[in-house]
């Protein structure tokens, strides 16, 4: 599977508030595909500066990550990271 195929699948994942796809919204910074697997860098924490903002946005971010995992459930070695600070959303454990 190549990066363009991954982007096509990610276009089926909607941000739950706007119902627009996460690629069109610019929430997908980049996708890398190589022998180590597929890494998706998301911009879900953009503009969050206060712990209270983080707490309020977490359910939306988690739903997006869950929906990305569902859209790519057959992709081996999938990793989802926050583009800003490289925090890993998925998988939660090694």
Backbone torsions as a table, in degrees:
resi	resn	phi	psi	omega
1	UNK	NA	134.8	-179.1
2	UNK	-104.0	174.6	-175.0
3	UNK	-62.2	-37.9	-178.8
4	UNK	-65.1	-37.1	176.0
5	UNK	-64.6	-37.6	176.7
6	UNK	-64.5	-46.7	178.0
7	UNK	-58.1	-40.9	178.8
8	UNK	-59.6	-42.2	178.3
9	UNK	-68.8	-37.8	-179.6
10	UNK	-67.2	-23.2	176.5
11	UNK	-68.0	-12.8	177.2
12	UNK	-88.9	-7.6	-179.6
13	UNK	-93.7	122.2	-179.2
14	UNK	-100.6	143.9	169.9
15	UNK	-72.3	128.6	-169.2
16	UNK	-67.2	-22.0	-178.3
17	UNK	-85.4	-48.4	-177.7
18	UNK	-88.1	-19.9	-175.1
19	UNK	63.9	17.4	173.5
20	UNK	-92.7	154.2	-178.8
21	UNK	-71.4	150.0	-172.6
22	UNK	-69.0	-24.0	177.6
23	UNK	-72.5	-48.6	179.4
24	UNK	-61.7	-33.2	178.9
25	UNK	-75.4	-10.8	-179.3
26	UNK	82.2	18.1	179.8
27	UNK	-80.6	-15.2	175.9
28	UNK	-99.2	108.6	-179.5
29	UNK	-75.5	-45.9	178.1
30	UNK	-165.3	162.1	177.1
31	UNK	-129.5	131.1	174.5
32	UNK	-119.2	138.2	178.0
33	UNK	-129.5	121.2	176.6
34	UNK	-152.5	-170.0	-177.0
35	UNK	-64.7	-18.9	178.3
36	UNK	-83.8	-10.1	178.9
37	UNK	126.4	-160.7	-178.4
38	UNK	-113.4	128.0	175.9
39	UNK	-119.3	131.7	178.0
40	UNK	-116.8	125.0	179.8
41	UNK	-104.5	112.6	-177.9
42	UNK	-104.7	151.4	178.0
43	UNK	-108.5	66.0	-176.5
44	UNK	-92.5	-19.3	-177.5
45	UNK	-103.3	12.6	-179.4
46	UNK	-61.0	128.6	177.4
47	UNK	83.2	-1.1	179.5
48	UNK	-88.6	117.5	-176.9
49	UNK	-122.8	-14.1	-175.5
50	UNK	-121.4	143.3	179.4
51	UNK	-56.1	-31.4	178.5
52	UNK	-65.9	-40.8	176.4
53	UNK	-62.6	-40.4	178.9
54	UNK	-60.6	-45.0	-179.5
55	UNK	-63.7	-40.7	-179.1
56	UNK	-69.9	-33.3	-175.9
57	UNK	-86.9	-14.7	-173.8
58	UNK	-58.0	-43.5	179.4
59	UNK	-60.5	-36.5	178.3
60	UNK	-68.7	-45.7	179.9
61	UNK	-61.4	-43.2	-178.0
62	UNK	-65.6	-37.1	177.9
63	UNK	-64.4	-41.3	177.8
64	UNK	-62.0	-46.3	179.5
65	UNK	-61.4	-44.1	178.8
66	UNK	-59.4	-43.0	-179.7
67	UNK	-69.1	-34.2	175.0
68	UNK	-63.8	-45.1	179.4
69	UNK	-60.7	-42.3	178.0
70	UNK	-62.7	-42.1	-178.5
71	UNK	-66.5	-25.3	-176.4
72	UNK	-119.1	31.8	-173.2
73	UNK	-63.1	-19.1	-180.0
74	UNK	-100.5	7.4	-179.0
75	UNK	-89.9	117.2	179.6
76	UNK	-74.0	152.8	176.6
77	UNK	54.6	47.9	179.1
78	UNK	-85.6	133.9	176.7
79	UNK	-135.0	134.5	179.5
80	UNK	-119.6	124.5	-174.3
81	UNK	-125.7	152.8	170.4
82	UNK	-78.8	123.8	-175.6
83	UNK	-63.9	-32.8	-174.4
84	UNK	-70.8	-44.1	-174.5
85	UNK	-128.6	6.5	177.9
86	UNK	63.2	21.3	171.8
87	UNK	-62.8	134.3	-178.3
88	UNK	-89.4	125.0	174.4
89	UNK	-87.6	-39.1	-174.5
90	UNK	-149.3	139.8	-4.5
91	UNK	-73.6	153.4	-177.8
92	UNK	-68.3	-35.2	-179.9
93	UNK	-128.5	155.3	175.6
94	UNK	-80.6	NA	NA
